[in-house]
Amino acid sequence: MEYTDLNIRSAYETGEDDLIMDFFVPMLSNAKRYDRIAGFFSSTSLALSARGIAGLIANNGTMRIVASPRLSKEDVDMVAHSVKDPDSVITDCLLKGIDGSNIQDQFMRDHVAALGWMLANGRLEMQIAVVTDSSGRITSDQYLVHQKVGIFYDIDMNAVSFSGSNNETASGWLGNIEEFKTFKSWEPGQQAYLDSDRKKFDAFWNHTRKGVQVKCLPDAVAEQLIEIGKDFDIEHIATAKYFERPKQEGKVLKPLKLYYYQEDAVQKWLSNGKSLLLEMATGTGKTKTAIGCIRHVLKENDRKILTVIACPQSTLTMQWKSDIEGLDLGSTIDAIQICD
């Protein structure tokens, strides 16, 4: 699917939008390339956006990230390991069950190993940016590159850039109060803003940005530029809370909103006597479409309805449970029972 077919809003904000499911997952799912400058990067973002990363990899796509040298201890160790012995990283990933066959489930299970898998397999390229003074001396102990810019490209090179306050971390997507604006290559009047974001990234990636030294990972590791940052424990807490998300009493349920192609699939299901096999591309919202079908059944029946949802992995089961519990389907759901 091309970006021109997606409903990409002009701005997103935590608390008002689900940055992961409303933006990052659909954008990554249909991406051929993702370029990103982030003040801070954490492998937790790979777990949270695993469904989208699966689409990026299916498109034979790549991510290119420029980040500050401060990472979590686990990510620091994995980056160094990936640089020094990528073959060993791939072997370790295989032993942990990460082989690229089911990216979504595997990346959600172990985001640090996912980082190593992407680096070792060339799916993620990473460079480290450090601030320098007028004489070229590194001052990363005092100052950090703190810009946050991203550019997505789909298979036809339609581009969408975004810039704002959020880092490429779990807390930047979930906990903090963040916002960013988007700019689309096909929208009149927005090309100049997108070109500005693209120029920023290219200057960092090509090492032409003044006042900054940008190092490829082997050089950054060899020069011991990458260091363990503080306060990364919050990343694990935010990620765990997102996947566990227990149902809260008095919680305000969100209405189910379907894209036009999802609603079209629901209507075809209804017109075919509620019997249909849905085949949809990765990241286009098969779960939401199916929930749209369930909503119709719930609205049409006064009696109790038993709905059985079968998933190949427990993580997908928990995702279904979380999605349904957070939505207003126009009817009371008495209980959701998970069975092995």
N, C-alpha and C positions, 0 to 999 in steps of 0.2 A: 504494500500500500504506500502511496506517495503522501508526503506531508500536506499537500494541497487538499487531500481528502479528510484530514483530521480537523477536529474542532479545537484549534490552538488559540487560547485566549491571549489578550495583550498583556496581562499581568497575573501573577500568582502570589498568594500570601499564605503562610502557615496560619492555622486557626480557621481560615476561610476555605482553603483548598487542601486536598490531599496531594501534596507535591509529588509523591511517589506514583500513585495510581492515575492521577489526572495529567501529569506531565512527563516525568522521567521514564516510566515504563512504556507508554505508547511511543515516545520519541525514540528511545533506544531500540524498541522492537522493530522499528522501520528504518533504522540507521545503517548507513554504510560506513560512516566515520563520525566520531565524536571527539572534538577538540575541547580541552578544558584548562583554564587557569583557575586554580583554587588556592586560597591562602592555606587551607589545611585539607589534607586528603586522608581518608581512612578506608580500609578494606570493608568496613561495615556497609558502606554504600553499595558494594557489589552484592551483598546478601539482600539488602532491601530492594534493589532493582533487578534481582535475579531473573525475573520473568522477561524483563526488557533486554538484559544481557544475552539471554538465550536467542532472542531475535537478531541482535547484532551479530552474534557468532554465526547464526544460520545464514545471514546475508554476506558471510565472509568479511565482516567489517572489523574495524580496529578502533581502539581508544588511544588518544594521545593526551597526556596529562602533564602540566607544569605545576609543581607544588612547592611549598616551603620545605625546608629540610627537617621539620619536626614531625615525626610520626609516632604511632604507638610502638611499644617495645616489640610486640609480635610482628608488626609490619616492618619495622627496622630489620629484624632478624630475617624475615622472609625475603625482603628486597636484597639483602646482602647474599643470602643463600642462592637466590635466582641468578645473580650476577656471576658468582664464583663457580657454580656448578648447576646449570639449568637442567642437564640430564638427570641429575639426582633429584631435583625438585619434581620433575615429571614422574619419576619412579615413586617418590614419596606420595604424590597425588594419587597414583594408581593404587597404592596400598591402602589409601584412605577412601577409595571408591570414587575418586574424581577423575573421570576419563573423557569428559565432554559429551557423553551420551545423553545425559539428562541434566543440563546446566542448571535449570531452575532449582531442582531439589538438592543437587550437590552443592551449589553455591550458598544456598540458605543454610545448609548444615555446617559448613566450615568456610567462612569468608576469608580467613588468612590463607588457607590452602588454595582457595579460589584466586587470590591475588598472585600466588606463586604460579599457578597453572596458566593464568593469562600472560604473565611476564615471560615464562619459559616457552610458551607457544607463540609468542609474537602478537598476541591479541591486544596487549596493552604495552604501549611505549611510555616511558616516564622520564622526565627530566626534573632536576632540582634547581630552583632559583634562589639565589642569595643576594641581598642588598650590599652594594659597595659604596665607599665614600669617593670623594673627588680624586683621590690618588689610586683608586682601584682596590683598596683594602676591604676585605669582607667584614661586614658589620652585622651579621645575622644574630649575634648575641644581643643586639640592641633593637634591630629593626627587621621586619619581615615583609616579603612580597605578600600583599593582602588583597590584590584584585580578585574579583570573581566574575569570570566571563566564560561562556560556553557556546560552541557552535555545533549544531547537528547537520549532517548531510544525508539525504536519503539516496536510494539506488540511482535516481535520476539527477542527483546533485542539487535538488531543491534544498535550500539552506534555511535554518532557523537559528538565530542567536538569542542568548539571554544574558542579562547582566543585572546584578543586584547585590544582595548582602549574604547569600547562603554559600557555605563551603560544601565540598564534596564529602560530607560526613553524615552519620546518623542524626546527630544533634542538630546539624544545619538543615536537615530535611524534616525533622520531627518535633524537637523540643523548643528550639529557639524561635523567637518571633522574627521571621525573615520575609523578604519579598524580592521579586525580580520582574523585570519587563522583558517581553519577547519582541523580536523583529524578524519579518519573513521576507525572503528574497522575491516573492511573487506579488507582494502587496505594494501598491503605489505609495511612494513617499517614505518607505522603510529601508530601502536599499542602502542609503548612506549610513544609517545606524548599524546595520549588519556589517557593512564594509569596515566600519570603525572597530567593531568587536573582532572581526577577522584579522585586521591589521595588528591589533594588540597581541593576539595569539601568535601570529607569524613572527613578530619581532622577538618574542620570548623564545619560540621554538628554534628560530634561526640564529639566535645569539647576537641580535643587533640592538636589543633594548639597552638604552643608556642607563647607567647607575645600577646595573644588575649583572651578575655573572650567572649564566645558566649552564649546568653541567649534565651531561649524559650520565645514566646510572653507574656504569663502570668507573667513570672518573670521580663521581660523587662518593662512591663507596671507597675507592682507593685513597681519596683525600680525606676520608672520615668526616665528610660534611653532614651526613645524615645523623640526626641525634634523636634521642628519646624525648618526646614532648610531655608536658604535664597535662593532667586533667583528661587523658584519653579514656579513663575508666567509664566516663559518662557515655562513651560510644557503645560499650557493651550493654550498659543499663538501658539506653534508649532502644537498642536493637531488640533486646529481650522483651521489653515492654510491648514493642510493636507486634512481635510474633505471638505473644501470649494474650494480650488485650482481652482481659476478662470482661464479661458483660457487667455493666454498672447499673445499679438501681437509679431510676430517674434519668437515664441517659437519653439525650435528644437524638432520635433516629433521623438519618438522612434519607431524603426521597431517592428512589432509584431513577437515575437519569440514563437513558440509552441514546447512543448515537443513531443517526438515521439508518445506517446499514444494520445495526443491531435490532432496531425496531422492525425493519423490513424482514429480518430473519424470523422474528417472533410471529409476524403476520403470516408468513409462509407456513410456519409450524401450525398455526391455528387453522389456516385454510386447508391444510392436508390432514385434518382430523386429529391434530395434536400427536402426530407420529412423523418424526423427521430426524434424520441424522445431520447434525450441523458440522460443516467443515469450514473452519475459519483460520486465517493466518495467525502465527504466534503474536501475542500482544494485542490482538484486536478485540478481546473481551468476550471470550466464549463463556466464562463464568457469569458475567453480568447478563449476557443474552439468555442463558439458561434460567437465571433467576427471574428474568422478565417473563419467561414461560410459566414458572412457578407462581408468580404474582397473579397471572390471569386465572389459573386454576383456583387459587385461594379466593379470589374475588367472586368467582362464579358458583361456589359451593358453600352451603350453610353447614353441611356436616363436616366432621373432621376428615382431613386428608393426610394419608401417609406418603411422604416423599422419600425415596431412597436415592442417595447420592454415593456412587462408588468411585473411589480415586485410587491410583496405583501407588501413591506415597502418602505417608501420614502428614507431611508438611502441607500437601494440597488439601487434605481433609480439614486441617486446622484453618487453612485460608478460606475454604468454603464456609466453615462455621463462623469465622470472624466477619466475613462479608455479609452473611445473612443476618447475623445479630446486630449489625450496625445500620441496617436498612429498614425503612418504613415500607412494608409491602401491602399496606392497606388492610391487613387482617392480623389476628392474634396468632402467634406461634407459641404453642404450649411448651415445647421442649425440643432440644436438639441433642440427640444421643449419638456419641461416637463409638463405633464398634471396631474391633480389630479384624 
